[in-house]
Amino acid sequence: MSLDDVTFVGRDLRRPECVLVEAGGRIWTSDESAVVTRIDPDGAQIRIGAAGGVANGLAMAPDGALLIADIALGQVRRLDPDGAETVVLDQLDGRALGAVNFVCFDDLGDLWITVSTRVAPRSLAIERPIPDGYVLRLEGQEARIVADGLCFPNEMRVDRAAGWAYLAESALGRVVRMPIEADGGLGPPQPYGPAPLFEGAIVDGIAFDAEGGLWVTEVTRNGLHRITPDGRAERLLEDPSGRVLNFPSSVAFGGADLKTIYIGSLRMDRLARLTAPVAGAALAHWAAPTGHLDQAPNERPPHGQGLGLSGRPELSYGAVQS
């Protein structure tokens, strides 16, 4: 793989931090101009939601709605096809969550949430670092902390079948894995691969391929790495000048053969794209009967369908064509 192989998709994006790809080729990315931007296979774009917070991580629910981690407002929100947003979670035991970074579903339908820090500004938790980050698991309407004492937890992936949760611990420049215990909690973190990835590294996004390799974005050298199943790290791309890749924040596999890589960024206005030598591992939403976000506003599912959303006000915003 080479920087010369990189092409781009999307245009005029603002802080496209996270990338989510559907089986049919549709791409979703967080976008500070709205909440998300949808990029269709023909290149057409539509912005959905209203600007105001900072959408960070994205996950697709079993019913096709998007779950948004808003790192500025400290919320997890549900986004419906007409742009209506509903707060799913913004506090725990009467206390604000903090910098909600990422959300992902496991194959049982539980939602996992990373909160990087409660310190403001959140950058301090990386600079020092500060071990006040934690992981929540939302099962139905019950949320609980399943891991804490982490240094800026970022993206995570959960393998319920194998019994492990994998996490990018940004401030320590490493990936860790934690055993999933019988009660659904997580055991002590164990380094997965080099710890740190290299001296001064800040890791961000992670995604598994079909051979068990874990792809990792790194932001100080604008790199893409792969941790092999036996724990070795391979440097696949690196662009210290930021000429092609600048602050790569997430990585996702797509395409019919799952060999197309999409890379999000905090600084670029488009997504990087290139071909991988190995297929990615399909995420839970590839097997889900999605489609609600394709529907017209009057076809949206009943309020509260999917995750427990009762008792929350709904904020309705129309989609903005671009």
Phi and psi in degrees as a GROMACS rama.xvg file:
@    title "Ramachandran Plot"
@    xaxis  label "Phi"
@    yaxis  label "Psi"
@TYPE xy
-140.602  154.682  SER-2
-60.6334  -25.3403  LEU-3
-68.3823  -17.9104  ASP-4
-84.0673  -9.12094  ASP-5
-77.1846  128.838  VAL-6
-117.019  -176.639  THR-7
-134.725  154.381  PHE-8
-137.944  145.421  VAL-9
89.1665  165.834  GLY-10
-154.339  151.246  ARG-11
53.6301  35.6297  ASP-12
-84.7227  148.391  LEU-13
-117.412  114.887  ARG-14
53.5404  60.3702  ARG-15
-77.6976  69.5167  PRO-16
-65.6994  -42.4168  GLU-17
-119.936  144.351  CYS-18
-122.873  134.358  VAL-19
-131.325  131.26  LEU-20
-119.842  132.985  VAL-21
-89.4842  162.282  GLU-22
-61.0336  -31.9249  ALA-23
-81.1682  0.201187  GLY-24
102.217  -5.7265  GLY-25
-72.7035  139.519  ARG-26
-114.987  137.626  ILE-27
-119.302  138.609  TRP-28
-141.38  143.834  THR-29
-62.6163  145.889  SER-30
-151.963  117.548  ASP-31
-68.7119  -13.7366  GLU-32
-69.9071  -22.6537  SER-33
-142.552  -121.478  ALA-34
-117.812  -52.2815  VAL-35
-136.69  160.571  VAL-36
-120.27  133.319  THR-37
-99.3918  129.95  ARG-38
-115.628  114.816  ILE-39
-81.0803  162.304  ASP-40
-57.1751  -27.1405  PRO-41
-85.1963  3.83719  ASP-42
93.2033  -7.70239  GLY-43
-65.2008  142.581  ALA-44
-121.71  146.116  GLN-45
-141.103  133.378  ILE-46
-92.7687  138.478  ARG-47
-128.816  134.032  ILE-48
98.7556  174.223  GLY-49
-114.352  139.236  ALA-50
-64.1222  153.808  ALA-51
160.303  -49.1126  GLY-52
-97.746  -156.699  GLY-53
-134.744  97.9578  VAL-54
-65.1593  133.107  ALA-55
-119.304  -94.4973  ASN-56
-77.0604  151.505  GLY-57
-128.179  146.291  LEU-58
-144.731  148.242  ALA-59
-103.142  124.567  MET-60
-73.222  162.604  ALA-61
-57.4456  -26.5331  PRO-62
-92.192  6.18815  ASP-63
95.4191  -8.58064  GLY-64
-71.9395  160.526  ALA-65
-100.088  139.951  LEU-66
-104.484  132.185  LEU-67
-117.717  129.615  ILE-68
-94.2304  113.12  ALA-69
-98.7467  108.146  ASP-70
-76.4233  -22.1409  ILE-71
-85.4829  -44.0582  ALA-72
-85.9879  -11.2023  LEU-73
68.3295  45.9466  GLY-74
-134.82  155.821  GLN-75
-109.421  126.113  VAL-76
-123.676  154.589  ARG-77
-101.906  134.607  ARG-78
-115.689  119.389  LEU-79
-94.3501  169.437  ASP-80
-64.3108  -25.4185  PRO-81
-88.7656  6.5697  ASP-82
92.2126  -1.56783  GLY-83
-67.4794  133.75  ALA-84
-118.206  139.184  GLU-85
-127.989  130.524  THR-86
-71.8783  121.584  VAL-87
-88.3006  -42.9799  VAL-88
-155.036  128.61  LEU-89
-137.879  0.142641  ASP-90
-156.809  162.274  GLN-91
-139.856  123.703  LEU-92
54.0036  39.4433  ASP-93
77.832  8.30889  GLY-94
-119.028  139.602  ARG-95
-57.8102  146.132  ALA-96
-70.1005  -41.5682  LEU-97
108.702  -156.052  GLY-98
-79.7255  89.281  ALA-99
-71.0621  119.576  VAL-100
-102.383  -46.6773  ASN-101
-147.89  152.607  PHE-102
-135.462  144.841  VAL-103
-154.59  149.282  CYS-104
-97.5887  145.092  PHE-105
-96.2955  -179.317  ASP-106
-75.6385  -3.75908  ASP-107
-97.3978  -2.57635  LEU-108
91.0541  2.26824  GLY-109
-77.1107  146.404  ASP-110
-101.513  129.499  LEU-111
-109.333  137.944  TRP-112
-131.557  129.939  ILE-113
-103.269  137.644  THR-114
-119.696  115.383  VAL-115
-71.5527  -38.741  SER-116
-170.978  161.988  THR-117
-105.864  0.406637  ARG-118
-78.4677  142.527  VAL-119
-123.499  132.915  ALA-120
-71.2483  154.273  PRO-121
-67.0611  -21.3267  ARG-122
-60.4675  -26.141  SER-123
-61.3085  -31.2499  LEU-124
-70.1467  -19.3046  ALA-125
-89.9787  -41.0458  ILE-126
-65.8146  -30.7712  GLU-127
-86.8864  -48.9128  ARG-128
-84.2995  169.824  PRO-129
-121.297  122.432  ILE-130
-86.5999  60.6885  PRO-131
-116.271  10.9837  ASP-132
-79.321  158.939  GLY-133
-154.269  170.003  TYR-134
-122.136  133.999  VAL-135
-109.659  149.735  LEU-136
-121.407  127.592  ARG-137
-107.75  112.358  LEU-138
-117.049  109.219  GLU-139
64.744  -122.97  GLY-140
-104.062  10.4616  GLN-141
-107.477  121.861  GLU-142
-111.767  140.116  ALA-143
-148.556  152.909  ARG-144
-77.2086  126.57  ILE-145
-111.789  -10.8502  VAL-146
-158.373  141.197  ALA-147
-146.111  -176.566  ASP-148
72.6904  24.9168  GLY-149
-98.2635  152.807  LEU-150
-100.248  92.2492  CYS-151
57.1888  64.1556  PHE-152
-61.0757  138.993  PRO-153
-123.934  -126.819  ASN-154
-68.7854  151.551  GLU-155
-142.137  158.889  MET-156
-135.568  140.933  ARG-157
-119.809  125.214  VAL-158
-113.476  87.9609  ASP-159
-63.7807  -36.4455  ARG-160
-62.9836  -41.6795  ALA-161
-84.6225  -16.6544  ALA-162
85.4559  27.6947  GLY-163
-133.827  147.662  TRP-164
-117.112  132.872  ALA-165
-110.998  140.568  TYR-166
-144.158  135.322  LEU-167
-84.6457  115.159  ALA-168
-99.8712  90.3887  GLU-169
-59.0188  -46.2012  SER-170
-67.5123  -21.0857  ALA-171
-102.15  2.06304  LEU-172
64.7092  31.202  GLY-173
-140.584  164.92  ARG-174
-105.302  138.778  VAL-175
-122.877  158.815  VAL-176
-127.21  147.558  ARG-177
-129.589  132.922  MET-178
-68.3543  140.241  PRO-179
-85.7105  117.953  ILE-180
-85.7702  170.523  GLU-181
-59.8455  -32.0156  ALA-182
-87.8792  5.96824  ASP-183
90.7151  -6.42287  GLY-184
-76.7173  177.47  GLY-185
-115.612  138.172  LEU-186
-79.3636  -175.643  GLY-187
-60.0962  141.467  PRO-188
-69.0657  140.598  PRO-189
-122.423  132.288  GLN-190
-55.5158  138.815  PRO-191
-123.011  104.849  TYR-192
87.6283  -172.942  GLY-193
-59.4339  140.818  PRO-194
-133.258  100.706  ALA-195
-77.8866  173.556  PRO-196
-56.5208  -41.9194  LEU-197
-159.883  165.955  PHE-198
-60.4973  124.838  GLU-199
86.5648  3.29979  GLY-200
-68.9642  148.472  ALA-201
-129.383  107.371  ILE-202
-87.8015  156.478  VAL-203
-137.107  -79.442  ASP-204
-94.2033  151.165  GLY-205
-139.89  147.969  ILE-206
-157.008  140.124  ALA-207
-88.6616  146.996  PHE-208
-100.262  175.297  ASP-209
-71.1145  -12.582  ALA-210
-99.8452  7.61135  GLU-211
90.1003  3.07571  GLY-212
-77.3737  143.914  GLY-213
-109.046  116.686  LEU-214
-87.0525  135.469  TRP-215
-133.938  129.297  VAL-216
-90.3777  148.276  THR-217
-135.705  131.426  GLU-218
-97.4936  -20.1287  VAL-219
-76.153  -31.2063  THR-220
-113.641  9.29878  ARG-221
53.0711  59.7273  ASN-222
-119.835  164.042  GLY-223
-128.74  125.204  LEU-224
-125.509  161.894  HIS-225
-131.763  124.413  ARG-226
-95.0572  120.283  ILE-227
-74.903  162.041  THR-228
-57.9951  -23.7468  PRO-229
-92.6674  8.52195  ASP-230
93.74  5.27992  GLY-231
-83.9288  149.59  ARG-232
-108.32  131.157  ALA-233
-114.344  128.997  GLU-234
-86.5337  118.071  ARG-235
-95.7825  -41.3967  LEU-236
-142.917  148.946  LEU-237
-155.256  134.492  GLU-238
-140.086  72.6584  ASP-239
-55.3164  -29.2081  PRO-240
-78.1802  -16.7141  SER-241
73.3048  18.7976  GLY-242
-65.2707  -39.7067  ARG-243
-111.994  -49.2743  VAL-244
-109.458  130.101  LEU-245
-134.532  111.908  ASN-246
56.3199  61.0876  PHE-247
-68.8897  120.717  PRO-248
-111.193  -19.1487  SER-249
-152.955  160.164  SER-250
-138.974  136.667  VAL-251
-142.068  145.87  ALA-252
-98.0377  143.847  PHE-253
-152.55  -164.387  GLY-254
85.6874  159.571  GLY-255
-59.0857  -32.9689  ALA-256
-100.66  4.98536  ASP-257
59.7335  29.7388  LEU-258
-110.929  9.90372  LYS-259
-100.102  127.03  THR-260
-101.338  134.559  ILE-261
-118.408  135.84  TYR-262
-123.93  123.504  ILE-263
-86.5328  172.7  GLY-264
-155.93  149.751  SER-265
-85.8127  -12.9751  LEU-266
-121.393  -18.4173  ARG-267
-87.7001  164.013  MET-268
-109.345  18.2825  ASP-269
-156.764  171.072  ARG-270
-101.062  138.864  LEU-271
-80.7247  148.559  ALA-272
-143.512  137.311  ARG-273
-158.254  170.015  LEU-274
-95.7718  134.538  THR-275
-95.7341  152.22  ALA-276
-77.7308  -10.0324  PRO-277
-137.494  148.26  VAL-278
-73.0936  151.885  ALA-279
-81.0754  164.635  GLY-280
-85.6457  127.737  ALA-281
-66.1382  135.713  ALA-282
-82.4219  171.422  LEU-283
-58.3944  -36.4408  ALA-284
-71.172  -14.2035  HIS-285
-68.4969  -26.2379  TRP-286
-96.805  -5.58536  ALA-287
-85.2913  150.96  ALA-288
-78.1083  70.7021  PRO-289
-76.2436  171.777  THR-290
148.67  -15.3183  GLY-291
-61.5491  -31.9571  HIS-292
-75.7885  -4.85381  LEU-293
-90.1968  -14.1055  ASP-294
-81.834  158.836  GLN-295
-69.1246  157.107  ALA-296
-53.3362  -36.3701  PRO-297
-77.817  0.379491  ASN-298
-106.907  6.01395  GLU-299
-65.8488  149.786  ARG-300
-65.607  162.758  PRO-301
-57.0412  143.953  PRO-302
-55.9961  130.304  HIS-303
93.6122  -5.42085  GLY-304
-64.659  142.803  GLN-305
92.3305  -103.191  GLY-306
-80.3252  158.899  LEU-307
-73.7157  108.989  GLY-308
-122.07  5.56427  LEU-309
-64.5263  146.753  SER-310
86.0386  4.62794  GLY-311
-109.433  141.801  ARG-312
-69.4698  148.743  PRO-313
-106.707  129.516  GLU-314
-104.406  120.32  LEU-315
-105.849  123.637  SER-316
-132.028  140.387  TYR-317
-81.7018  160.94  GLY-318
-78.237  146.854  ALA-319
-110.273  118.947  VAL-320
-73.4004  144.925  GLN-321
